Amino acid sequence: MKKKILIYGVGPFGSLFAERLAEAGHSVFLLDHGERQQELKSFGIVIENTATGAQTVTHLPVVEQLAPEDHYDLVIVPMRKNRVYDIVPALAANKTVPTFLFMMNNAAGHEEFIESLGVERVMAGFPLPGGFKKGHVMHMLPVKENKPTVLPIGEVDGSITARTREVAAILDTMRGFRAEIRTDIDAWLKTHVAILVPTLAPALYACNSDLVHFAMTRDAQVLMKRALHEALLATKKAGVPITPPGIRLMDWVPEPLFVLAFSKADSSATLKNAVGHLRTARDEVEHLTNEFYAMIHPGHTPTPTMDQLTEYSFGFKDPLPAGSNNIPLRWGPVYGAVAGIAATVGLVVLLRRRNRSIGDE
């Protein structure tokens, strides 16, 4: 089942996918533009494991364009959403490629891609585990073979077809990865934007994209927590199911516990990776922020904290002072949880005593 595959957009994720697909025996070609194209020709794909520092180098053929007559069994497009529109005309001009797999953040849906390419040629997914570019080197979170990284993919109309299973099987050949076919990929992608773009991203920008600054700045963490609540509520009221449903657990965490967890953020490898990406991706964040606001507009949900925090994404506000803790924490849910636990324990004790008394009778 070896396939001819084009990676269109060879950033962090495209680099890792190309390396693993080639390793699995597929015929893999690379397409990028400008400086990145020259890097691929000069250095090949260079990937550094952020946990170990180990580097791998993979040399693969670099093509100049996707011509109308070029054939590939699969074209994977792991690009920033704001940049993909520039290449859609080239994709549409090609009539021989059966499947374009768009793997990116997306809060606007896939209608524009479908209009240009046809629903039968469009699939969606999200690239994981995380990475960022520094020079010609792609710094990637480790992919563990004993615990495969799950890649959510799906048809944009929610169906599961022979094509869906074939693409999943191709991705499954990558060492350390497992494809997860979802019938709700559109809602999954929109929920993913909701929990990151109007929340974590601006909170980090409010702290100069510095993780130590963020970890010691309670106000940024409080704003992020409150913006998360608004973003999830607005998403739901706009008619988008929160997917997967377990994401809502993040909203139920009491504010003091949420802040306590993020006060140790400077030790998180995942957040270090996020900061590395955000430092070079403000254009993507701005684009996705606008997409998210357009998505939630039909629900008319007030989002005052999210609006305040979002100003940091666009550079409209100066960063918060390091260590700022002027916003009082909301302890009510904690007290409520403690009272609820105490009431439950009291009820259990009462019922046991009642059962004993009935037994004694």
LINZI-V947497 format. One line per field, one symbol per residue. ss: DSSP state (H for helix, E for strand, L for the rest). phi: phi as a letter, one per 30 degrees, with the letter a starting at -180 (. if undefined). burial: + if it has 9 or more other ideal C-beta (glycine too) atoms within 8 Angstrom, else -. A space follows every 50 residues. Layout:
# LINZI-V947497
ss: ???
phi: ???
burial: ???
This chain:
# LINZI-V947497
ss: LLLEEEEELLLHHHHHHHHHHHHLLLEEEEELLHHHHHHHHHHLEEEEEL LLLLEEEELLEELLLLLLLLLLLEEEELLLHHHHHHHHHHHHHLLLLLLE EEELLLLLLLHHHHHHHLHHHEEEELLLLLEEEELLEEEELLLELLELEE EEEEELLLLLLHHHHHHHHHHHLLLLEEEEELLLHHHHHHHHHHHHHHHH HHHHHLLLLLHHHHHLLHHHHHHHHHHHHHHHHHHHHLLLLLLLHHHHHH HHLLHHHHHHHHLLHHHLHHHHHHHHHHLLLHHHHHHHHHHHHHHHHHHL LLLHHHHHHHLLLLLLLLLLLLLLLLLLLLLHHHHHHHHHHHHHHHHHHH HHHHHHHHHHL
phi: .dbcbcccjcdededdddedddedjddcbcbbbhddddddddcidcbcdd dcidcbbbcbdccdacdecdcbdacccccdedcdddceedddddccddbc cdcadaccibedddddcjddccbbabdbckaacbiccccbddccddbedd cdbaddcidbbddeddddddddddeibbdcdccbdddedddddddbdcbd edddddcihbddeddccdedddddddddedddddddddicddbdededde dddeeddddedddcddcddddddddedddcbdddddddddddddddeddh ddbdddddddeddcidbdeddeidbddddcceededdddddddddddddd ddddddddddd
burial: --++++++++++++++++++++++-+-+++++---++-++---+++++++ ----+--+-+-++--+---+-+-+++++++++++--++-++--+--+-++ ++++++++-+-+++-++---+++++++--++++---+++++++----+++ ++++++-+----+++-++++++++-++++-++++++++++++++++++++ +++++++---+-++++++++++++++++++++++++++-+-++---++-+ --+++++++--+++++-+--++++++++--++-++++++-++-+++--+- +-+-++--+++++-----++---+----+-+-++--+------------- -----------
